[in-house]
Amino acid sequence: MTHSYNSPESFARVFREMHGVTPKEACAKGVTLRMYPRIAFQIIIKGAINMDYRIEEKDVIKCVGVSYHLSKGDDGWTNSWEKYLDTIDENLGKTPNEVIRDKYKLYKPPLWQIGVGQALENGNSLLFIGAEDAGGDYPEFTRFEIPAATWAMFTGKGNFHKDPHPVGVLFTKIFSEWLPSSGYEQSMQYTIEIYGPGNTQSDDYIFEIWIPVKKT
């Protein structure tokens, strides 16, 4: 039979090979037997990169800047938005980014340059870029309010002129790795990107992505 022995002698021989003593000797007090613990495997799965984040509550954030509607057929935030920001306004003689930065000097801590994405019910997106509203008169621009919320704030780093783009990489990690296992869920269809001072062509350039969250 598959799981039995042909004779007592066969069993005794195998028993001695495994435990170092005969079955009869094993019955004596104080005899040490060889033991073979069950094999166990432990698998630990970790993300390739640790994610630095914090959770903070924010009141309504009042912003000033320019907005752009991105349809489902457009080629995404990066291409469409950068082309728009680089466009020279015939009335201003400058790019929108230059006016916000140089004329009004609104890029300052803690929010610096703010990029906002709002997913709309029709599947399109409203994109907004600017700075925190300092309460002045800005006839070239529109005002935009981000609702009060609890935010998960992620710190990212990387060169904006390399592929894959570090902002896209961090967004992917947030929604595919962190959010499903965090105990939080997205509370509103908003995202915020914070771009501080520094060289965006440096591998050490620091930026942030904020996601509004609530406990699941």
NUPAVEX-438687 format. One record per residue: residue in three letters; z, y, x of N, C-alpha, C, O in turn. Coordinates in pm, whole numbers. Example, Ala and Ser with C-alpha at 12.3 -4.5 7.8 and 13.67 -1.06 7.14 Angstrom:
<lomis>
("ALA"; (780; -569; 1319); (780; -450; 1230); (780; -330; 1320); (846; -332; 1424))
("SER"; (708; -225; 1285); (714; -106; 1367); (787; 3; 1290); (804; 114; 1341))
</lomis>
This chain:
<lomis>
("MET"; (0; -120; 84); (0; 0; 0); (0; 125; 88); (44; 121; 203))
("THR"; (-50; 235; 33); (-69; 355; 112); (63; 413; 161); (72; 452; 277))
("HIS"; (167; 421; 73); (292; 488; 107); (406; 389; 133); (522; 427; 119))
("SER"; (376; 263; 171); (482; 166; 202); (447; 97; 333); (346; 127; 396))
("TYR"; (531; 5; 374); (514; -67; 501); (492; -215; 472); (536; -267; 369))
("ASN"; (421; -283; 565); (387; -425; 544); (508; -516; 561); (513; -625; 504))
("SER"; (608; -468; 642); (724; -553; 668); (841; -466; 710); (821; -350; 748))
("PRO"; (964; -519; 704); (1081; -444; 753); (1067; -407; 899); (1115; -302; 942))
("GLU"; (1001; -493; 977); (983; -465; 1119); (894; -342; 1140); (920; -260; 1228))
("SER"; (790; -330; 1057); (700; -213; 1067); (777; -84; 1036); (762; 16; 1106))
("PHE"; (857; -90; 931); (935; 28; 894); (1032; 66; 1006); (1043; 183; 1041))
("ALA"; (1102; -35; 1063); (1200; -9; 1168); (1133; 52; 1291); (1189; 141; 1354))
("ARG"; (1012; 3; 1325); (942; 56; 1442); (905; 204; 1423); (926; 286; 1512))
("VAL"; (850; 236; 1305); (812; 375; 1278); (935; 464; 1270); (934; 577; 1319))
("PHE"; (1044; 413; 1210); (1167; 489; 1198); (1221; 525; 1336); (1263; 638; 1361))
("ARG"; (1219; 425; 1427); (1271; 450; 1563); (1185; 553; 1637); (1237; 637; 1710))
("GLU"; (1051; 545; 1618); (962; 640; 1685); (988; 783; 1639); (978; 877; 1718))
("MET"; (1020; 799; 1513); (1042; 933; 1458); (1181; 986; 1488); (1196; 1104; 1522))
("HIS"; (1285; 901; 1476); (1422; 949; 1483); (1497; 908; 1610); (1608; 955; 1633))
("GLY"; (1439; 821; 1692); (1503; 784; 1818); (1605; 673; 1807); (1660; 631; 1909))
("VAL"; (1633; 626; 1687); (1728; 516; 1666); (1671; 425; 1557); (1579; 463; 1484))
("THR"; (1728; 302; 1548); (1686; 209; 1444); (1754; 247; 1314); (1852; 322; 1315))
("PRO"; (1705; 196; 1200); (1772; 223; 1073); (1918; 180; 1073); (2003; 248; 1015))
("LYS"; (1949; 68; 1137); (2086; 19; 1141); (2173; 113; 1222); (2287; 143; 1184))
("GLU"; (2119; 161; 1338); (2195; 252; 1423); (2217; 387; 1352); (2318; 455; 1374))
("ALA"; (2121; 424; 1268); (2133; 552; 1199); (2250; 554; 1102); (2300; 660; 1067))
("CYS"; (2293; 434; 1059); (2404; 427; 964); (2539; 449; 1029); (2639; 473; 960))
("ALA"; (2545; 442; 1163); (2671; 459; 1232); (2709; 607; 1235); (2623; 695; 1236))
("LYS"; (2840; 633; 1236); (2888; 770; 1237); (2856; 838; 1371); (2862; 775; 1477))
("GLY"; (2822; 966; 1364); (2802; 1044; 1485); (2667; 1030; 1549); (2643; 1088; 1655))
("VAL"; (2578; 955; 1490); (2445; 937; 1548); (2358; 1057; 1515); (2354; 1101; 1400))
("THR"; (2289; 1110; 1614); (2202; 1225; 1595); (2059; 1178; 1569); (2005; 1096; 1643))
("LEU"; (1999; 1230; 1462); (1861; 1198; 1428); (1770; 1316; 1460); (1811; 1432; 1452))
("ARG"; (1647; 1285; 1495); (1548; 1390; 1511); (1501; 1436; 1373); (1472; 1354; 1286))
("MET"; (1494; 1569; 1354); (1451; 1623; 1226); (1320; 1701; 1245); (1297; 1763; 1349))
("TYR"; (1236; 1695; 1143); (1108; 1764; 1144); (1102; 1857; 1023); (1060; 1815; 915))
("PRO"; (1144; 1984; 1040); (1145; 2076; 925); (1004; 2094; 867); (903; 2084; 937))
("ARG"; (1003; 2123; 738); (876; 2149; 671); (810; 2273; 732); (875; 2373; 758))
("ILE"; (679; 2263; 754); (604; 2376; 809); (589; 2483; 701); (553; 2453; 587))
("ALA"; (617; 2607; 739); (602; 2718; 646); (517; 2826; 712); (526; 2849; 832))
("PHE"; (434; 2891; 633); (348; 2998; 682); (391; 3129; 618); (422; 3133; 499))
("GLN"; (391; 3234; 697); (422; 3367; 646); (305; 3458; 679); (267; 3472; 795))
("ILE"; (250; 3521; 578); (137; 3611; 597); (182; 3751; 562); (233; 3775; 452))
("ILE"; (164; 3844; 653); (198; 3983; 631); (70; 4063; 632); (-5; 4060; 729))
("ILE"; (46; 4136; 524); (-74; 4218; 514); (-32; 4364; 522); (52; 4409; 444))
("LYS"; (-91; 4437; 614); (-61; 4577; 629); (-191; 4655; 635); (-294; 4604; 678))
("GLY"; (-185; 4781; 592); (-300; 4867; 607); (-324; 4895; 755); (-231; 4889; 835))
("ALA"; (-447; 4926; 789); (-481; 4949; 929); (-413; 5075; 982); (-386; 5086; 1101))
("ILE"; (-386; 5171; 893); (-328; 5298; 934); (-210; 5331; 842); (-221; 5319; 720))
("ASN"; (-98; 5372; 901); (16; 5415; 820); (-19; 5543; 746); (-92; 5627; 798))
("MET"; (32; 5557; 625); (2; 5673; 543); (125; 5763; 537); (230; 5723; 488))
("ASP"; (111; 5885; 588); (219; 5982; 586); (211; 6062; 457); (110; 6127; 430))
("TYR"; (317; 6058; 378); (316; 6132; 252); (457; 6175; 214); (555; 6125; 268))
("ARG"; (463; 6268; 120); (590; 6312; 63); (567; 6339; -85); (454; 6359; -129))
("ILE"; (674; 6340; -163); (668; 6368; -306); (738; 6501; -331); (854; 6518; -295))
("GLU"; (666; 6595; -395); (723; 6726; -424); (681; 6773; -563); (573; 6740; -611))
("GLU"; (770; 6850; -627); (738; 6914; -754); (690; 7056; -728); (747; 7127; -644))
("LYS"; (586; 7098; -799); (531; 7232; -784); (514; 7297; -921); (470; 7232; -1016))
("ASP"; (548; 7424; -930); (518; 7501; -1050); (367; 7527; -1054); (293; 7483; -966))
("VAL"; (323; 7598; -1158); (181; 7634; -1169); (137; 7704; -1041); (203; 7796; -993))
("ILE"; (24; 7660; -986); (-32; 7722; -866); (-147; 7813; -909); (-246; 7766; -965))
("LYS"; (-133; 7941; -883); (-235; 8038; -921); (-327; 8063; -803); (-282; 8098; -693))
("CYS"; (-457; 8046; -827); (-555; 8055; -719); (-663; 8157; -753); (-681; 8196; -869))
("VAL"; (-734; 8200; -651); (-850; 8286; -668); (-959; 8233; -576); (-933; 8194; -462))
("GLY"; (-1082; 8232; -627); (-1191; 8179; -545); (-1317; 8161; -625); (-1346; 8239; -716))
("VAL"; (-1392; 8058; -593); (-1519; 8030; -659); (-1519; 7887; -713); (-1454; 7799; -656))
("SER"; (-1591; 7866; -821); (-1596; 7733; -883); (-1739; 7683; -888); (-1835; 7759; -874))
("TYR"; (-1751; 7553; -907); (-1881; 7489; -907); (-1873; 7365; -995); (-1779; 7286; -982))
("HIS"; (-1969; 7347; -1086); (-1972; 7228; -1169); (-2060; 7121; -1102); (-2177; 7145; -1071))
("LEU"; (-2001; 7007; -1082); (-2071; 6895; -1017); (-2103; 6791; -1122); (-2011; 6731; -1179))
("SER"; (-2230; 6768; -1148); (-2269; 6668; -1247); (-2269; 6529; -1184); (-2265; 6515; -1062))
("LYS"; (-2273; 6428; -1269); (-2271; 6291; -1221); (-2390; 6259; -1132); (-2384; 6168; -1049))
("GLY"; (-2499; 6333; -1149); (-2619; 6305; -1070); (-2625; 6378; -938); (-2717; 6355; -859))
("ASP"; (-2528; 6469; -912); (-2529; 6544; -786); (-2488; 6454; -671); (-2439; 6343; -692))
("ASP"; (-2508; 6505; -548); (-2486; 6421; -430); (-2346; 6431; -372); (-2326; 6405; -253))
("GLY"; (-2250; 6468; -454); (-2112; 6461; -410); (-2056; 6593; -362); (-2128; 6689; -336))
("TRP"; (-1921; 6594; -351); (-1847; 6714; -314); (-1896; 6773; -183); (-1928; 6892; -177))
("THR"; (-1904; 6694; -78); (-1928; 6747; 55); (-2062; 6819; 65); (-2067; 6935; 106))
("ASN"; (-2171; 6751; 28); (-2303; 6811; 43); (-2322; 6932; -47); (-2363; 7039; -1))
("SER"; (-2292; 6918; -177); (-2315; 7026; -271); (-2226; 7146; -241); (-2272; 7261; -244))
("TRP"; (-2100; 7120; -213); (-2005; 7229; -195); (-2028; 7305; -66); (-2022; 7428; -65))
("GLU"; (-2055; 7235; 44); (-2078; 7303; 171); (-2204; 7387; 166); (-2210; 7495; 225))
("LYS"; (-2306; 7337; 97); (-2428; 7417; 82); (-2399; 7545; 6); (-2452; 7651; 38))
("TYR"; (-2313; 7534; -96); (-2279; 7652; -177); (-2200; 7753; -95); (-2229; 7873; -99))
("LEU"; (-2101; 7708; -20); (-2019; 7799; 58); (-2098; 7868; 168); (-2065; 7980; 207))
("ASP"; (-2203; 7802; 218); (-2283; 7860; 325); (-2391; 7955; 274); (-2461; 8018; 353))
("THR"; (-2405; 7965; 141); (-2507; 8051; 84); (-2466; 8197; 95); (-2354; 8234; 60))
("ILE"; (-2559; 8280; 144); (-2532; 8423; 152); (-2551; 8486; 15); (-2658; 8476; -44))
("ASP"; (-2446; 8551; -35); (-2456; 8623; -162); (-2528; 8755; -138); (-2486; 8834; -54))
("GLU"; (-2636; 8779; -212); (-2716; 8901; -189); (-2635; 9027; -215); (-2658; 9129; -151))
("ASN"; (-2540; 9022; -307); (-2459; 9139; -338); (-2349; 9160; -233); (-2315; 9273; -198))
("LEU"; (-2295; 9049; -185); (-2185; 9059; -89); (-2235; 9078; 53); (-2173; 9146; 134))
("GLY"; (-2348; 9017; 82); (-2398; 9017; 219); (-2324; 8920; 309); (-2344; 8917; 430))
("LYS"; (-2238; 8840; 247); (-2159; 8742; 322); (-2147; 8615; 239); (-2185; 8612; 122))
("THR"; (-2094; 8512; 301); (-2064; 8390; 226); (-1934; 8409; 150); (-1852; 8491; 191))
("PRO"; (-1913; 8337; 39); (-1785; 8346; -34); (-1665; 8317; 57); (-1561; 8381; 45))
("ASN"; (-1682; 8223; 148); (-1573; 8187; 238); (-1535; 8304; 328); (-1417; 8328; 351))
("GLU"; (-1635; 8377; 378); (-1608; 8491; 465); (-1535; 8603; 391); (-1449; 8669; 448))
("VAL"; (-1570; 8624; 264); (-1506; 8731; 186); (-1358; 8697; 163); (-1271; 8782; 181))
("ILE"; (-1332; 8573; 123); (-1193; 8532; 100); (-1112; 8542; 229); (-998; 8589; 229))
("ARG"; (-1172; 8499; 336); (-1100; 8494; 465); (-1087; 8631; 530); (-978; 8669; 573))
("ASP"; (-1197; 8706; 537); (-1198; 8830; 617); (-1165; 8955; 536); (-1089; 9040; 582))
("LYS"; (-1222; 8967; 416); (-1199; 9087; 338); (-1060; 9088; 276); (-988; 9188; 284))
("TYR"; (-1022; 8975; 214); (-894; 8972; 144); (-783; 8903; 222); (-665; 8914; 188))
("LYS"; (-821; 8833; 328); (-723; 8766; 415); (-625; 8680; 334); (-504; 8689; 352))
("LEU"; (-680; 8599; 248); (-597; 8516; 159); (-563; 8379; 218); (-477; 8309; 164))
("TYR"; (-627; 8341; 326); (-595; 8212; 385); (-468; 8226; 469); (-472; 8272; 583))
("LYS"; (-355; 8186; 411); (-228; 8197; 481); (-134; 8087; 431); (-157; 8030; 324))
("PRO"; (-29; 8057; 507); (60; 7948; 466); (132; 7982; 337); (150; 8099; 305))
("PRO"; (175; 7879; 262); (167; 7738; 300); (40; 7666; 253); (14; 7553; 295))
("LEU"; (-38; 7730; 166); (-150; 7658; 105); (-284; 7679; 176); (-376; 7599; 159))
("TRP"; (-296; 7784; 255); (-419; 7808; 330); (-541; 7805; 239); (-544; 7870; 134))
("GLN"; (-642; 7729; 279); (-761; 7714; 196); (-741; 7595; 102); (-703; 7486; 145))
("ILE"; (-767; 7619; -27); (-740; 7517; -129); (-872; 7468; -188); (-956; 7548; -229))
("GLY"; (-889; 7338; -193); (-1002; 7278; -265); (-948; 7196; -380); (-861; 7111; -361))
("VAL"; (-999; 7219; -500); (-948; 7150; -619); (-1063; 7076; -687); (-1172; 7130; -703))
("GLY"; (-1037; 6953; -725); (-1131; 6877; -806); (-1067; 6842; -939); (-954; 6793; -943))
("GLN"; (-1137; 6868; -1047); (-1087; 6834; -1181); (-1192; 6749; -1251); (-1304; 6796; -1276))
("ALA"; (-1158; 6626; -1284); (-1250; 6538; -1356); (-1253; 6579; -1503); (-1148; 6591; -1566))
("LEU"; (-1372; 6599; -1559); (-1388; 6640; -1698); (-1418; 6521; -1786); (-1462; 6416; -1738))
("GLU"; (-1396; 6537; -1916); (-1413; 6425; -2009); (-1557; 6377; -2017); (-1581; 6260; -2049))
("ASN"; (-1653; 6464; -1989); (-1795; 6425; -1998); (-1844; 6352; -1872); (-1962; 6320; -1861))
("GLY"; (-1754; 6327; -1780); (-1792; 6257; -1659); (-1829; 6349; -1543); (-1843; 6302; -1430))
("ASN"; (-1844; 6477; -1570); (-1872; 6573; -1464); (-1742; 6617; -1399); (-1633; 6576; -1441))
("SER"; (-1752; 6701; -1297); (-1634; 6752; -1228); (-1643; 6902; -1211); (-1752; 6957; -1194))
("LEU"; (-1528; 6968; -1217); (-1518; 7109; -1184); (-1457; 7120; -1046); (-1346; 7072; -1023))
("LEU"; (-1528; 7182; -955); (-1479; 7200; -820); (-1444; 7347; -799); (-1516; 7436; -844))
("PHE"; (-1334; 7370; -732); (-1288; 7506; -707); (-1242; 7515; -563); (-1174; 7425; -514))
("ILE"; (-1278; 7623; -496); (-1227; 7643; -361); (-1188; 7788; -345); (-1258; 7878; -391))
("GLY"; (-1076; 7811; -279); (-1027; 7946; -262); (-893; 7946; -193); (-871; 7873; -96))
("ALA"; (-802; 8029; -244); (-671; 8044; -183); (-570; 8081; -291); (-607; 8106; -406))
("GLU"; (-444; 8083; -252); (-340; 8122; -347); (-357; 8268; -384); (-382; 8353; -298))
("ASP"; (-344; 8298; -512); (-361; 8433; -565); (-245; 8521; -518); (-129; 8493; -547))
("ALA"; (-278; 8627; -446); (-175; 8719; -398); (-151; 8835; -494); (-74; 8926; -464))
("GLY"; (-218; 8832; -611); (-195; 8933; -713); (-279; 9058; -700); (-255; 9157; -769))
("GLY"; (-378; 9055; -613); (-463; 9172; -594); (-582; 9173; -689); (-589; 9093; -783))
("ASP"; (-674; 9263; -664); (-796; 9276; -743); (-910; 9215; -663); (-943; 9261; -554))
("TYR"; (-970; 9110; -718); (-1075; 9037; -648); (-1198; 9026; -739); (-1222; 8920; -797))
("PRO"; (-1275; 9132; -753); (-1384; 9132; -851); (-1494; 9031; -822); (-1568; 8993; -913))
("GLU"; (-1505; 8988; -699); (-1611; 8892; -664); (-1579; 8749; -710); (-1668; 8664; -715))
("PHE"; (-1454; 8725; -743); (-1410; 8588; -763); (-1343; 8566; -898); (-1316; 8661; -972))
("THR"; (-1319; 8442; -929); (-1251; 8405; -1053); (-1111; 8353; -1020); (-1083; 8312; -907))
("ARG"; (-1025; 8356; -1121); (-891; 8301; -1105); (-885; 8162; -1166); (-956; 8131; -1262))
("PHE"; (-801; 8079; -1109); (-793; 7939; -1150); (-648; 7896; -1137); (-583; 7926; -1037))
("GLU"; (-597; 7826; -1238); (-458; 7778; -1235); (-453; 7626; -1231); (-524; 7557; -1305))
("ILE"; (-368; 7575; -1144); (-343; 7432; -1136); (-210; 7405; -1205); (-109; 7466; -1168))
("PRO"; (-206; 7317; -1305); (-82; 7296; -1382); (35; 7249; -1295); (15; 7187; -1190))
("ALA"; (155; 7279; -1341); (276; 7229; -1274); (275; 7077; -1277); (232; 7016; -1375))
("ALA"; (323; 7016; -1170); (320; 6869; -1161); (408; 6822; -1047); (452; 6900; -962))
("THR"; (430; 6692; -1046); (487; 6625; -930); (369; 6573; -848); (279; 6509; -901))
("TRP"; (370; 6602; -718); (256; 6571; -634); (294; 6474; -522); (398; 6488; -459))
("ALA"; (209; 6376; -501); (216; 6294; -380); (125; 6362; -278); (5; 6375; -301))
("MET"; (182; 6404; -165); (109; 6485; -67); (87; 6404; 60); (182; 6366; 128))
("PHE"; (-39; 6377; 91); (-75; 6291; 203); (-132; 6375; 318); (-212; 6465; 296))
("THR"; (-90; 6345; 438); (-140; 6412; 556); (-249; 6328; 622); (-231; 6209; 646))
("GLY"; (-362; 6393; 650); (-472; 6325; 716); (-511; 6397; 843); (-473; 6512; 865))
("LYS"; (-588; 6329; 927); (-630; 6387; 1054); (-767; 6333; 1090); (-795; 6215; 1070))
("GLY"; (-852; 6420; 1145); (-982; 6372; 1189); (-1086; 6481; 1202); (-1066; 6595; 1160))
("ASN"; (-1197; 6442; 1261); (-1309; 6531; 1287); (-1402; 6533; 1165); (-1454; 6429; 1125))
("PHE"; (-1423; 6650; 1107); (-1504; 6662; 987); (-1654; 6645; 1015); (-1734; 6639; 922))
("HIS"; (-1691; 6638; 1141); (-1831; 6626; 1177); (-1865; 6484; 1226); (-1968; 6462; 1289))
("LYS"; (-1779; 6391; 1196); (-1802; 6251; 1231); (-1804; 6166; 1105); (-1742; 6201; 1005))
("ASP"; (-1874; 6055; 1112); (-1875; 5956; 1005); (-1787; 5838; 1044); (-1788; 5796; 1160))
("PRO"; (-1711; 5783; 949); (-1695; 5831; 811); (-1609; 5957; 806); (-1524; 5978; 892))
("HIS"; (-1633; 6040; 705); (-1559; 6166; 693); (-1411; 6134; 667); (-1381; 6054; 579))
("PRO"; (-1318; 6196; 743); (-1176; 6163; 729); (-1120; 6190; 590); (-1028; 6121; 546))
("VAL"; (-1173; 6290; 519); (-1124; 6317; 384); (-1159; 6202; 292); (-1075; 6156; 214))
("GLY"; (-1283; 6154; 301); (-1323; 6039; 220); (-1245; 5914; 252); (-1211; 5836; 163))
("VAL"; (-1217; 5894; 380); (-1138; 5778; 423); (-999; 5782; 362); (-949; 5682; 312))
("LEU"; (-935; 5900; 367); (-800; 5911; 313); (-799; 5895; 162); (-710; 5829; 107))
("PHE"; (-897; 5953; 92); (-905; 5935; -52); (-915; 5786; -87); (-847; 5739; -178))
("THR"; (-999; 5714; -15); (-1015; 5570; -41); (-885; 5496; -23); (-850; 5411; -105))
("LYS"; (-812; 5526; 84); (-686; 5458; 109); (-582; 5490; 3); (-505; 5403; -38))
("ILE"; (-579; 5615; -43); (-482; 5655; -145); (-503; 5574; -273); (-409; 5520; -330))
("PHE"; (-629; 5568; -319); (-656; 5507; -449); (-670; 5354; -442); (-649; 5287; -542))
("SER"; (-706; 5300; -327); (-722; 5155; -319); (-600; 5084; -263); (-578; 4967; -293))
("GLU"; (-518; 5153; -182); (-404; 5089; -118); (-271; 5144; -167); (-184; 5067; -211))
("TRP"; (-254; 5275; -161); (-122; 5331; -191); (-92; 5331; -340); (12; 5281; -382))
("LEU"; (-180; 5387; -421); (-152; 5405; -563); (-123; 5273; -636); (-28; 5269; -714))
("PRO"; (-200; 5165; -613); (-173; 5041; -687); (-37; 4977; -656); (14; 4900; -736))
("SER"; (22; 5010; -541); (147; 4943; -502); (264; 5040; -488); (370; 5001; -438))
("SER"; (248; 5165; -530); (347; 5268; -502); (455; 5282; -609); (562; 5337; -582))
("GLY"; (429; 5232; -730); (520; 5258; -840); (489; 5389; -911); (564; 5431; -999))
("TYR"; (378; 5452; -872); (334; 5575; -937); (194; 5554; -996); (123; 5460; -960))
("GLU"; (158; 5643; -1086); (21; 5649; -1136); (-21; 5794; -1143); (64; 5884; -1149))
("GLN"; (-151; 5818; -1144); (-200; 5954; -1149); (-169; 6013; -1286); (-198; 5952; -1388))
("SER"; (-111; 6134; -1287); (-65; 6193; -1413); (-166; 6289; -1474); (-164; 6312; -1595))
("MET"; (-256; 6346; -1394); (-358; 6437; -1442); (-486; 6414; -1362); (-482; 6359; -1252))
("GLN"; (-598; 6456; -1418); (-726; 6436; -1350); (-756; 6552; -1255); (-860; 6617; -1264))
("TYR"; (-662; 6575; -1165); (-678; 6677; -1062); (-658; 6615; -925); (-587; 6514; -911))
("THR"; (-719; 6674; -824); (-686; 6647; -685); (-689; 6781; -611); (-765; 6871; -647))
("ILE"; (-606; 6792; -510); (-603; 6914; -428); (-623; 6875; -282); (-568; 6776; -234))
("GLU"; (-704; 6955; -213); (-720; 6940; -69); (-674; 7070; -3); (-711; 7179; -46))
("ILE"; (-593; 7056; 101); (-539; 7171; 173); (-598; 7169; 314); (-581; 7073; 389))
("TYR"; (-669; 7278; 349); (-730; 7289; 480); (-663; 7402; 557); (-680; 7519; 526))
("GLY"; (-586; 7364; 658); (-516; 7462; 739); (-602; 7515; 852); (-719; 7477; 865))
("PRO"; (-546; 7601; 934); (-621; 7655; 1048); (-646; 7547; 1152); (-577; 7444; 1154))
("GLY"; (-743; 7570; 1236); (-772; 7474; 1341); (-920; 7444; 1350); (-999; 7496; 1272))
("ASN"; (-955; 7362; 1443); (-1094; 7325; 1470); (-1130; 7198; 1394); (-1080; 7091; 1426))
("THR"; (-1215; 7210; 1292); (-1251; 7093; 1211); (-1338; 6994; 1288); (-1365; 6885; 1239))
("GLN"; (-1381; 7030; 1409); (-1457; 6937; 1492); (-1367; 6863; 1591); (-1415; 6788; 1676))
("SER"; (-1238; 6884; 1578); (-1142; 6815; 1664); (-1092; 6688; 1597); (-1074; 6685; 1475))
("ASP"; (-1070; 6585; 1675); (-1014; 6461; 1620); (-870; 6479; 1575); (-817; 6394; 1504))
("ASP"; (-805; 6589; 1615); (-666; 6615; 1580); (-651; 6717; 1467); (-540; 6762; 1440))
("TYR"; (-762; 6753; 1401); (-752; 6850; 1291); (-671; 6789; 1176); (-693; 6675; 1137))
("ILE"; (-577; 6868; 1122); (-486; 6821; 1017); (-525; 6881; 882); (-555; 7000; 873))
("PHE"; (-525; 6798; 779); (-550; 6842; 642); (-458; 6762; 549); (-390; 6669; 592))
("GLU"; (-456; 6801; 422); (-374; 6729; 325); (-453; 6702; 198); (-544; 6776; 163))
("ILE"; (-416; 6594; 129); (-468; 6562; -5); (-347; 6545; -96); (-253; 6471; -65))
("TRP"; (-350; 6614; -211); (-242; 6604; -310); (-294; 6536; -435); (-403; 6566; -485))
("ILE"; (-213; 6442; -486); (-245; 6371; -610); (-130; 6389; -708); (-15; 6360; -673))
("PRO"; (-156; 6436; -831); (-46; 6448; -928); (-4; 6310; -976); (-88; 6228; -1013))
("VAL"; (127; 6284; -976); (174; 6149; -1006); (292; 6151; -1101); (359; 6253; -1120))
("LYS"; (317; 6035; -1162); (437; 6011; -1240); (475; 5865; -1222); (391; 5782; -1188))
("LYS"; (602; 5834; -1243); (650; 5697; -1229); (586; 5607; -1333); (570; 5646; -1449))
("THR"; (550; 5485; -1292); (492; 5389; -1387); (604; 5323; -1468); (576; 5239; -1553))
</lomis>
